[in-house]
Amino acid sequence: MKVAFFDTKPYDKPGFDRYSQEAGIEIKYFETHLNEDTVSLAAGFDCVCVFVNDVVNAAVVDALYNEGVRMIALRCAGFNNVDTRACFGKIHVFRVPAYSPYAVAEHAMAMLLSINRRIHKAYNRTREFNFSLSGLTGFDLHGKTVGVIGTGKIGSIFADICKGFGMRVLAYDKFPNPNAGLTYVDLPQLFAESDVISLHCPLTEDTYHIINDQSVEQLKPGVIIVNTSRGALIDTESLINGIKVKIVGAACLDVYEEEGDLFYEDFSGHIVQDDKLVRLIAMPNVIVTSHQAFLTTEALDNIAHTTITNIRKFAAGEPSPDTEVCYHCDHQNHCKKQRHQKCF
Ligand code: NAD
């Protein structure tokens, strides 16, 4: 197998080099994103390995297919950036469903603690020997209500962490898990009662802009919103307005709906043109991290191991039903995954 690896970062290579050499898989690393302009780089490769901000729309899928690519190996869990319907019957798509849900859930809590206790401000102050406490007052998390939207692997761990802090947890999920030990409520109740809301659902047609003008109006004043899932769960304009009128007390954003051209790159010497992001970053009650919630050594190792295993098994013709995506072919409402253990 020859693999074209897009959007390469230095921290990707050690794990991928190790596991690919063990498996006899050849990788060529490209720093550029995969998109319509760069897809020709994939010519002659069997597989492309992509990450969250690579663009794999229908045009790119067709071009990949014409170049001979037969596998897309996502080295992440979310696959909203891949047009899976366009892939159906042409290119197999695999992902890493879980690499460290703890990494993401812990980052969500780290951001929440930082914004609430103003750690980001205190750090800058004490570096300049400013030991004033004015403006640094937070609130006890203990006894407060947290609303968790999406109670899968990451959301349920985040809920457990919150319980450890003595918080009351309300949950919303389109497919509630009766064994999760969580109190499920509808979204209006979660919006109305939560002091903190943390988003852990995937980005789908249902969840696109789940935080919008209408939902902001329903929020408890002062609520802290945490998003470590996907940027487009939040309508950025609605969030900014909610912060300006002080309904939203603070926001912790590891993801941003227009992050694709910015995150993972160094723009410190540039004038960033995205006015909404600049506005958010300028707000004292907003913390932005650049989609780094996954970034632990454990997660990187698991990502490399699972991705290379997916590629090795695909090359050997072995099915990987747990890691191949469902293509949502809607074939008479009958998912073909039940045939040959594959949805293809
Ligand atoms: P998961 O599949 O285990 O859980 C997702 C949950 O969301 C499920 O319980 C599902 O039923 C629920 N859900 C689906 N549709 C919903 C809807 N319309 N409304 C409410 N809930 C809905 O996924 P996970 O591993 O917990 O990951 C969650 C998300 O976190 C991923 O989709 C991905 O976007 C994001 N993520 C971010 C990072 C990062 O570095 N920031 C890393 C990994 C994953």
Residues whose N, C-alpha, C, O or C-beta is under 5 A from the ligand:
A	BS01	NAD	A77 G78 P97 V104 I149 G150 T151 G152 K153 I154 G155 Y172 D173 K174 F175 H200 C201 P202 L203 D206 T207 T228 S229 R230 D254 H291 Q292 A293 F294
